[in-house]
Amino acid sequence: MTESVDDKIARVAFNADGLVAAIVQQWDTREVLMLGWMDAEALRRTLTQGRVTYWSRSRQKYWRKGDTSGHYQEVRGMRLDCDGDAILVSVEQHGPACHTGTRACFDADDLSPVVEG
C-alpha cells in the first residue's frame, strides 16, 4: 500500500514556526544548491505538483521556484532525515538555483576550519 501525502506530511517534525528546512541538491551530481523553508502546505504542493514550493519567511507567502525567473526545480526525490526535522530534496535544476544568479547559493564565503597547531 502506498503512503498518502497526508501520512508523509505527518511524519515531518516542523519547528515552532511550523517550518522545516529543505536542503536542495542536484539529483545526479549531488551538488548542494540551496536551502529553503517549507510549511505543511508548501510540502503538500511540492509532493503533489512535482515542482518545489517554499514558504518565504521574509515575504510571508508561498513561492514556487522558477515561476518568475524560469529557473525551476523538478523534483526527482525527497528524503526525510532521521529526526524528521529536515528534508533533502533531490532536483533537476533548470538554470541558476540562487537568487543572485549563480548556480548554487553555497559558492560565496569559505568558512572552512582553520586548525592551529
Backbone hydrogen bonds in HBPLUS format (Angstrom, degrees):
<---DONOR---> <-ACCEPTOR-->    atom                        ^
c    i                          cat <-CA-CA->   ^        H-A-AA   ^      H-
h    n   atom  resd res      DA  || num        DHA   H-A  angle D-A-AA Bond
n    s   type  num  typ     dist DA aas  dist angle  dist       angle   num
A0008-LYS N   A0004-SER O   3.02 MM   4  6.36 154.4  2.08 148.5 155.4     1
A0009-ILE N   A0005-VAL O   2.96 MM   4  6.24 164.2  1.98 156.7 160.4     2
A0010-ALA N   A0006-ASP O   2.96 MM   4  6.09 152.2  2.04 144.4 152.2     3
A0011-ARG N   A0008-LYS O   3.16 MM   3  5.43 147.1  2.27 103.8 113.1     4
A0012-VAL N   A0009-ILE O   3.09 MM   3  5.54 162.0  2.12 114.8 120.4     5
A0013-ALA N   A0084-GLY O   2.70 MM  71  5.11 173.1  1.71 133.9 135.6     6
A0015-ASN N   A0019-LEU O   2.73 MM   4  5.31 169.7  1.74 150.4 150.6     7
A0018-GLY N   A0015-ASN O   2.80 MM   3  5.15 160.1  1.84 117.4 122.1     8
A0020-VAL N   A0038-MET O   2.82 MM  18  5.40 140.3  1.98 147.2 160.2     9
A0038-MET N   A0020-VAL O   3.03 MM  18  5.40 158.6  2.07 150.1 157.0    10
A0087-ILE N   A0021-ALA O   2.87 MM  66  6.24 161.7  1.91 159.5 165.8    11
A0022-ALA N   A0036-GLY O   2.79 MM  14  5.10 163.9  1.82 153.1 149.3    12
A0036-GLY N   A0022-ALA O   2.92 MM  14  5.10 162.0  1.95 142.4 148.4    13
A0023-ILE N   A0087-ILE O   2.79 MM  64  6.12 153.5  1.86 170.0 175.2    14
A0089-VAL N   A0023-ILE O   2.79 MM  66  6.00 169.3  1.80 160.0 163.8    15
A0024-VAL N   A0034-MET O   2.89 MM  10  5.27 176.7  1.89 158.0 157.7    16
A0033-LEU N   A0024-VAL O   2.75 MM   9  5.53 158.3  1.80 147.8 154.7    17
A0025-GLN N   A0089-VAL O   2.89 MM  64  6.11 166.1  1.91 161.3 162.2    18
A0091-VAL N   A0025-GLN O   2.89 MM  66  6.16 160.9  1.93 159.5 164.8    19
A0026-GLN N   A0031-GLU O   2.84 MM   5  5.25 159.9  1.88 154.7 157.0    20
A0030-ARG N   A0026-GLN O   2.93 MM   4  5.11 141.3  2.08 143.5 150.3    21
A0027-TRP N   A0091-VAL O   2.82 MM  64  5.16 168.3  1.83 151.5 150.2    22
A0105-CYS N   A0033-LEU O   2.70 MM  72  5.82 174.5  1.70 160.5 160.6    23
A0055-TRP N   A0037-TRP O   2.73 MM  18  5.58 166.0  1.75 151.4 153.5    24
A0043-LEU N   A0039-ASP O   2.98 MM   4  6.19 160.5  2.02 156.1 162.0    25
A0044-ARG N   A0040-ALA O   2.87 MM   4  6.07 154.8  1.93 143.2 150.8    26
A0045-ARG N   A0041-GLU O   2.90 MM   4  6.16 163.4  1.93 152.1 155.6    27
A0046-THR N   A0042-ALA O   2.96 MM   4  6.15 156.9  2.01 145.1 151.7    28
A0047-LEU N   A0043-LEU O   2.87 MM   4  6.08 163.8  1.90 155.8 159.9    29
A0048-THR N   A0044-ARG O   2.97 MM   4  6.12 143.0  2.11 147.6 157.4    30
A0049-GLN N   A0045-ARG O   2.83 MM   4  5.66 138.8  2.00 146.3 154.8    31
A0050-GLY N   A0046-THR O   3.17 MM   4  5.60 150.5  2.26 137.3 141.1    32
A0075-VAL N   A0050-GLY O   2.94 MM  25  5.25 172.4  1.95 139.5 141.7    33
A0052-VAL N   A0073-GLN O   3.37 MM  21  5.91 151.1  2.46 146.1 153.8    34
A0065-LYS N   A0052-VAL O   3.11 MM  13  6.05 141.9  2.27 155.7 166.9    35
A0054-TYR N   A0063-TRP O   2.87 MM   9  5.41 169.5  1.88 149.1 151.6    36
A0063-TRP N   A0054-TYR O   3.00 MM   9  5.41 154.9  2.07 142.6 146.4    37
A0056-SER N   A0061-LYS O   2.84 MM   5  5.40 170.3  1.85 152.6 154.9    38
A0060-GLN N   A0056-SER O   2.76 MM   4  5.29 126.0  2.05 133.0 145.4    39
A0067-ASP N   A0064-ARG O   3.06 MM   3  5.88 168.3  2.08 151.7 151.1    40
A0070-GLY N   A0066-GLY O   2.74 MM   4  4.28 143.1  1.88 113.3 122.5    41
A0094-HIS N   A0072-TYR O   2.93 MM  22  5.35 161.3  1.96 170.0 173.9    42
A0074-GLU N   A0092-GLU O   3.12 MM  18  5.05 171.6  2.13 139.2 138.6    43
A0092-GLU N   A0074-GLU O   2.82 MM  18  5.05 147.0  1.92 140.7 151.8    44
A0076-ARG N   A0090-SER O   2.71 MM  14  5.33 173.6  1.72 150.9 149.1    45
A0077-GLY N   A0090-SER O   3.25 MM  13  5.00 142.2  2.40 138.7 132.7    46
A0090-SER N   A0077-GLY O   2.81 MM  13  5.00 160.7  1.84 147.3 152.0    47
A0079-ARG N   A0088-LEU O   2.91 MM   9  5.12 155.0  1.97 143.7 151.9    48
A0088-LEU N   A0079-ARG O   2.77 MM   9  5.12 167.2  1.79 157.6 161.5    49
A0081-ASP N   A0086-ALA O   2.98 MM   5  5.61 164.7  2.01 164.3 163.3    50
A0084-GLY N   A0081-ASP O   2.99 MM   3  5.18 147.2  2.10 106.4 116.8    51
A0097-ALA N   A0103-ARG O   3.04 MM   6  5.35 154.4  2.11 114.2 121.9    52
A0098-CYS N   A0102-THR O   3.22 MM   4  5.44 159.7  2.26 163.9 164.1    53
A0101-GLY N   A0098-CYS O   2.99 MM   3  5.52 164.5  2.02 115.9 120.7    54
